[in-house]
Amino acid sequence: MENRLKELRESLAMTQEELAARAGVSRQTIISLEKGKYNPSITLAYKLSKIFGLSIEELFMLNEGGEKI
C-alpha cells in the first residue's frame, strides 16, 4: 500500500511528532506509515484522512501490481 502522508505533512510544514499527536499515535507509527512498512487500521486511516481533509482513498492507494482484495 502506498500513501501520501509525507508529501501532505510536509506541505503543511507539520512534523511527524505533530501529526502523531493529532492522530493519537506514536511518532514511530507515522515513520512506519511514511516508509510503507505499516498498513493502518481503518480507524487510523480515517483519522489521518480527516486531518488532511481527504478521503481515505485519496490518502492511501493499493499498489498497482499488488495485493488482491
A tleap script that builds the chain and sets N, CA, C and O, in Angstrom:
source leaprc.protein.ff14SB
mol = sequence {
  NMET GLU ASN ARG LEU LYS GLU LEU ARG GLU
  SER LEU ALA MET THR GLN GLU GLU LEU ALA
  ALA ARG ALA GLY VAL SER ARG GLN THR ILE
  ILE SER LEU GLU LYS GLY LYS TYR ASN PRO
  SER ILE THR LEU ALA TYR LYS LEU SER LYS
  ILE PHE GLY LEU SER ILE GLU GLU LEU PHE
  MET LEU ASN GLU GLY GLY GLU LYS CILE
}
set mol.1.N position { 0.846 -1.176 0.000 }
set mol.1.CA position { 0.000 0.000 0.000 }
set mol.1.C position { 0.887 1.234 0.000 }
set mol.1.O position { 1.868 1.309 0.740 }
set mol.2.N position { 0.540 2.172 -0.816 }
set mol.2.CA position { 1.263 3.441 -0.871 }
set mol.2.C position { 0.417 4.518 -0.200 }
set mol.2.O position { -0.794 4.362 -0.046 }
set mol.3.N position { 1.064 5.611 0.197 }
set mol.3.CA position { 0.312 6.711 0.795 }
set mol.3.C position { 0.990 8.040 0.494 }
set mol.3.O position { 2.135 8.086 0.042 }
set mol.4.N position { 0.268 9.104 0.750 }
set mol.4.CA position { 0.750 10.462 0.501 }
set mol.4.C position { 1.043 11.204 1.799 }
set mol.4.O position { 1.118 12.433 1.803 }
set mol.5.N position { 1.209 10.480 2.894 }
set mol.5.CA position { 1.366 11.115 4.196 }
set mol.5.C position { 2.526 12.105 4.254 }
set mol.5.O position { 2.346 13.254 4.658 }
set mol.6.N position { 3.710 11.662 3.852 }
set mol.6.CA position { 4.878 12.528 3.967 }
set mol.6.C position { 4.714 13.781 3.116 }
set mol.6.O position { 4.986 14.892 3.571 }
set mol.7.N position { 4.271 13.595 1.885 }
set mol.7.CA position { 4.061 14.735 0.976 }
set mol.7.C position { 3.079 15.747 1.577 }
set mol.7.O position { 3.349 16.948 1.583 }
set mol.8.N position { 1.966 15.268 2.069 }
set mol.8.CA position { 0.949 16.160 2.625 }
set mol.8.C position { 1.404 16.791 3.934 }
set mol.8.O position { 1.185 17.980 4.166 }
set mol.9.N position { 2.032 15.999 4.781 }
set mol.9.CA position { 2.529 16.517 6.061 }
set mol.9.C position { 3.528 17.634 5.827 }
set mol.9.O position { 3.454 18.686 6.462 }
set mol.10.N position { 4.468 17.404 4.909 }
set mol.10.CA position { 5.486 18.416 4.627 }
set mol.10.C position { 4.892 19.658 3.976 }
set mol.10.O position { 5.372 20.767 4.214 }
set mol.11.N position { 3.854 19.491 3.157 }
set mol.11.CA position { 3.228 20.655 2.519 }
set mol.11.C position { 2.572 21.577 3.539 }
set mol.11.O position { 2.370 22.762 3.274 }
set mol.12.N position { 2.241 21.031 4.704 }
set mol.12.CA position { 1.648 21.818 5.784 }
set mol.12.C position { 2.680 22.217 6.838 }
set mol.12.O position { 2.326 22.764 7.882 }
set mol.13.N position { 3.958 21.943 6.562 }
set mol.13.CA position { 5.051 22.227 7.495 }
set mol.13.C position { 4.776 21.602 8.870 }
set mol.13.O position { 5.037 22.213 9.906 }
set mol.14.N position { 4.248 20.383 8.857 }
set mol.14.CA position { 3.912 19.659 10.075 }
set mol.14.C position { 5.001 18.615 10.339 }
set mol.14.O position { 5.448 17.930 9.419 }
set mol.15.N position { 5.417 18.502 11.578 }
set mol.15.CA position { 6.403 17.487 11.927 }
set mol.15.C position { 5.715 16.138 12.122 }
set mol.15.O position { 4.497 16.059 12.282 }
set mol.16.N position { 6.522 15.086 12.104 }
set mol.16.CA position { 5.982 13.758 12.383 }
set mol.16.C position { 5.392 13.720 13.788 }
set mol.16.O position { 4.360 13.088 14.011 }
set mol.17.N position { 6.026 14.377 14.712 }
set mol.17.CA position { 5.545 14.424 16.096 }
set mol.17.C position { 4.183 15.110 16.179 }
set mol.17.O position { 3.299 14.647 16.900 }
set mol.18.N position { 4.011 16.209 15.448 }
set mol.18.CA position { 2.730 16.913 15.451 }
set mol.18.C position { 1.618 16.051 14.852 }
set mol.18.O position { 0.515 15.981 15.393 }
set mol.19.N position { 1.918 15.402 13.740 }
set mol.19.CA position { 0.923 14.535 13.110 }
set mol.19.C position { 0.566 13.373 14.034 }
set mol.19.O position { -0.604 13.018 14.169 }
set mol.20.N position { 1.562 12.794 14.660 }
set mol.20.CA position { 1.330 11.693 15.587 }
set mol.20.C position { 0.406 12.126 16.733 }
set mol.20.O position { -0.522 11.404 17.097 }
set mol.21.N position { 0.666 13.295 17.289 }
set mol.21.CA position { -0.153 13.804 18.390 }
set mol.21.C position { -1.599 14.026 17.938 }
set mol.21.O position { -2.536 13.683 18.659 }
set mol.22.N position { -1.773 14.590 16.768 }
set mol.22.CA position { -3.132 14.840 16.255 }
set mol.22.C position { -3.877 13.544 15.974 }
set mol.22.O position { -5.095 13.478 16.138 }
set mol.23.N position { -3.151 12.516 15.551 }
set mol.23.CA position { -3.775 11.238 15.213 }
set mol.23.C position { -3.876 10.305 16.423 }
set mol.23.O position { -4.559 9.282 16.362 }
set mol.24.N position { -3.204 10.651 17.513 }
set mol.24.CA position { -3.253 9.826 18.711 }
set mol.24.C position { -2.410 8.564 18.624 }
set mol.24.O position { -2.756 7.528 19.192 }
set mol.25.N position { -1.282 8.665 17.893 }
set mol.25.CA position { -0.368 7.531 17.754 }
set mol.25.C position { 1.052 7.986 18.071 }
set mol.25.O position { 1.283 9.164 18.343 }
set mol.26.N position { 1.994 7.064 18.036 }
set mol.26.CA position { 3.392 7.420 18.295 }
set mol.26.C position { 4.058 7.964 17.026 }
set mol.26.O position { 3.592 7.726 15.912 }
set mol.27.N position { 5.130 8.680 17.218 }
set mol.27.CA position { 5.912 9.164 16.078 }
set mol.27.C position { 6.428 7.991 15.262 }
set mol.27.O position { 6.506 8.076 14.036 }
set mol.28.N position { 6.780 6.900 15.925 }
set mol.28.CA position { 7.270 5.706 15.234 }
set mol.28.C position { 6.212 5.145 14.281 }
set mol.28.O position { 6.548 4.642 13.208 }
set mol.29.N position { 4.957 5.227 14.663 }
set mol.29.CA position { 3.874 4.774 13.780 }
set mol.29.C position { 3.842 5.614 12.512 }
set mol.29.O position { 3.687 5.075 11.416 }
set mol.30.N position { 3.986 6.928 12.649 }
set mol.30.CA position { 3.992 7.817 11.480 }
set mol.30.C position { 5.198 7.506 10.595 }
set mol.30.O position { 5.070 7.469 9.371 }
set mol.31.N position { 6.358 7.284 11.194 }
set mol.31.CA position { 7.556 6.935 10.432 }
set mol.31.C position { 7.313 5.650 9.640 }
set mol.31.O position { 7.621 5.587 8.450 }
set mol.32.N position { 6.762 4.629 10.295 }
set mol.32.CA position { 6.493 3.349 9.626 }
set mol.32.C position { 5.486 3.500 8.497 }
set mol.32.O position { 5.640 2.890 7.439 }
set mol.33.N position { 4.462 4.306 8.717 }
set mol.33.CA position { 3.475 4.557 7.662 }
set mol.33.C position { 4.120 5.240 6.460 }
set mol.33.O position { 3.916 4.830 5.318 }
set mol.34.N position { 4.893 6.276 6.726 }
set mol.34.CA position { 5.524 7.031 5.638 }
set mol.34.C position { 6.492 6.166 4.833 }
set mol.34.O position { 6.639 6.358 3.626 }
set mol.35.N position { 7.142 5.230 5.486 }
set mol.35.CA position { 8.077 4.343 4.785 }
set mol.35.C position { 7.380 3.158 4.121 }
set mol.35.O position { 8.025 2.361 3.441 }
set mol.36.N position { 6.070 3.040 4.315 }
set mol.36.CA position { 5.322 1.938 3.713 }
set mol.36.C position { 5.533 0.606 4.406 }
set mol.36.O position { 5.290 -0.448 3.818 }
set mol.37.N position { 5.987 0.644 5.661 }
set mol.37.CA position { 6.257 -0.594 6.399 }
set mol.37.C position { 5.089 -1.019 7.271 }
set mol.37.O position { 5.136 -2.068 7.914 }
set mol.38.N position { 4.048 -0.209 7.293 }
set mol.38.CA position { 2.913 -0.488 8.170 }
set mol.38.C position { 1.645 -0.034 7.465 }
set mol.38.O position { 1.598 1.072 6.927 }
set mol.39.N position { 0.619 -0.874 7.463 }
set mol.39.CA position { -0.687 -0.509 6.934 }
set mol.39.C position { -1.579 -0.137 8.110 }
set mol.39.O position { -1.673 -0.892 9.077 }
set mol.40.N position { -2.231 1.011 8.038 }
set mol.40.CA position { -3.019 1.466 9.188 }
set mol.40.C position { -4.313 0.694 9.355 }
set mol.40.O position { -4.832 0.098 8.411 }
set mol.41.N position { -4.817 0.717 10.565 }
set mol.41.CA position { -6.168 0.202 10.809 }
set mol.41.C position { -7.139 1.143 10.108 }
set mol.41.O position { -6.767 2.259 9.747 }
set mol.42.N position { -8.356 0.712 9.916 }
set mol.42.CA position { -9.351 1.573 9.281 }
set mol.42.C position { -9.606 2.814 10.144 }
set mol.42.O position { -9.859 3.899 9.620 }
set mol.43.N position { -9.538 2.648 11.447 }
set mol.43.CA position { -9.739 3.787 12.350 }
set mol.43.C position { -8.637 4.825 12.179 }
set mol.43.O position { -8.917 6.021 12.102 }
set mol.44.N position { -7.388 4.377 12.119 }
set mol.44.CA position { -6.282 5.304 11.938 }
set mol.44.C position { -6.322 5.932 10.551 }
set mol.44.O position { -6.067 7.128 10.413 }
set mol.45.N position { -6.634 5.159 9.534 }
set mol.45.CA position { -6.745 5.706 8.177 }
set mol.45.C position { -7.811 6.796 8.139 }
set mol.45.O position { -7.626 7.827 7.492 }
set mol.46.N position { -8.918 6.573 8.825 }
set mol.46.CA position { -9.996 7.557 8.883 }
set mol.46.C position { -9.530 8.834 9.590 }
set mol.46.O position { -9.773 9.938 9.100 }
set mol.47.N position { -8.862 8.685 10.740 }
set mol.47.CA position { -8.360 9.855 11.480 }
set mol.47.C position { -7.399 10.671 10.622 }
set mol.47.O position { -7.498 11.896 10.563 }
set mol.48.N position { -6.465 9.985 9.956 }
set mol.48.CA position { -5.480 10.683 9.136 }
set mol.48.C position { -6.149 11.376 7.947 }
set mol.48.O position { -5.771 12.492 7.591 }
set mol.49.N position { -7.120 10.738 7.341 }
set mol.49.CA position { -7.798 11.364 6.202 }
set mol.49.C position { -8.532 12.622 6.645 }
set mol.49.O position { -8.563 13.607 5.907 }
set mol.50.N position { -9.119 12.606 7.830 }
set mol.50.CA position { -9.817 13.791 8.344 }
set mol.50.C position { -8.830 14.919 8.661 }
set mol.50.O position { -9.142 16.090 8.445 }
set mol.51.N position { -7.655 14.580 9.167 }
set mol.51.CA position { -6.641 15.601 9.461 }
set mol.51.C position { -6.272 16.364 8.192 }
set mol.51.O position { -6.089 17.581 8.224 }
set mol.52.N position { -6.162 15.638 7.067 }
set mol.52.CA position { -5.767 16.262 5.809 }
set mol.52.C position { -6.953 16.700 4.955 }
set mol.52.O position { -6.759 17.295 3.894 }
set mol.53.N position { -8.169 16.420 5.394 }
set mol.53.CA position { -9.351 16.820 4.645 }
set mol.53.C position { -9.518 16.070 3.329 }
set mol.53.O position { -10.003 16.622 2.341 }
set mol.54.N position { -9.112 14.812 3.332 }
set mol.54.CA position { -9.191 13.969 2.141 }
set mol.54.C position { -9.972 12.705 2.451 }
set mol.54.O position { -10.222 12.387 3.614 }
set mol.55.N position { -10.353 11.988 1.406 }
set mol.55.CA position { -10.941 10.669 1.616 }
set mol.55.C position { -9.802 9.681 1.884 }
set mol.55.O position { -8.642 9.955 1.577 }
set mol.56.N position { -10.147 8.555 2.449 }
set mol.56.CA position { -9.148 7.516 2.691 }
set mol.56.C position { -8.491 7.111 1.375 }
set mol.56.O position { -7.282 6.884 1.325 }
set mol.57.N position { -9.287 7.020 0.311 }
set mol.57.CA position { -8.774 6.615 -0.997 }
set mol.57.C position { -7.807 7.630 -1.596 }
set mol.57.O position { -6.936 7.267 -2.386 }
set mol.58.N position { -7.956 8.897 -1.227 }
set mol.58.CA position { -7.032 9.926 -1.706 }
set mol.58.C position { -5.713 9.899 -0.947 }
set mol.58.O position { -4.698 10.390 -1.442 }
set mol.59.N position { -5.725 9.336 0.237 }
set mol.59.CA position { -4.533 9.285 1.086 }
set mol.59.C position { -3.782 7.965 0.954 }
set mol.59.O position { -2.551 7.946 0.960 }
set mol.60.N position { -4.516 6.869 0.836 }
set mol.60.CA position { -3.912 5.537 0.750 }
set mol.60.C position { -4.326 4.865 -0.549 }
set mol.60.O position { -5.505 4.865 -0.903 }
set mol.61.N position { -3.353 4.286 -1.267 }
set mol.61.CA position { -3.623 3.622 -2.538 }
set mol.61.C position { -2.988 2.230 -2.539 }
set mol.61.O position { -1.866 2.048 -2.066 }
set mol.62.N position { -3.721 1.254 -3.076 }
set mol.62.CA position { -3.147 -0.075 -3.244 }
set mol.62.C position { -2.126 -0.023 -4.372 }
set mol.62.O position { -2.312 0.706 -5.346 }
set mol.63.N position { -1.064 -0.783 -4.247 }
set mol.63.CA position { -0.057 -0.858 -5.310 }
set mol.63.C position { -0.688 -1.450 -6.557 }
set mol.63.O position { -1.551 -2.323 -6.464 }
set mol.64.N position { -0.261 -0.981 -7.724 }
set mol.64.CA position { -0.818 -1.445 -8.998 }
set mol.64.C position { -0.748 -2.953 -9.163 }
set mol.64.O position { -1.767 -3.579 -9.459 }
set mol.65.N position { 0.412 -3.554 -8.983 }
set mol.65.CA position { 0.559 -4.990 -9.150 }
set mol.65.C position { 0.425 -5.734 -7.856 }
set mol.65.O position { 0.827 -6.892 -7.748 }
set mol.66.N position { -0.147 -5.064 -6.859 }
set mol.66.CA position { -0.066 -5.540 -5.507 }
set mol.66.C position { -1.102 -6.520 -5.042 }
set mol.66.O position { -1.480 -7.460 -5.742 }
set mol.67.N position { -1.538 -6.271 -3.859 }
set mol.67.CA position { -2.364 -7.196 -3.115 }
set mol.67.C position { -3.712 -7.420 -3.753 }
set mol.67.O position { -4.272 -6.533 -4.397 }
set mol.68.N position { -4.224 -8.622 -3.566 }
set mol.68.CA position { -5.571 -8.935 -4.003 }
set mol.68.C position { -6.533 -8.519 -2.905 }
set mol.68.O position { -6.227 -8.615 -1.717 }
set mol.69.N position { -7.679 -8.064 -3.315 }
set mol.69.CA position { -8.700 -7.652 -2.340 }
set mol.69.C position { -9.697 -8.778 -2.184 }
set mol.69.O position { -10.648 -8.658 -1.412 }
savepdb mol mol.pdb
quit
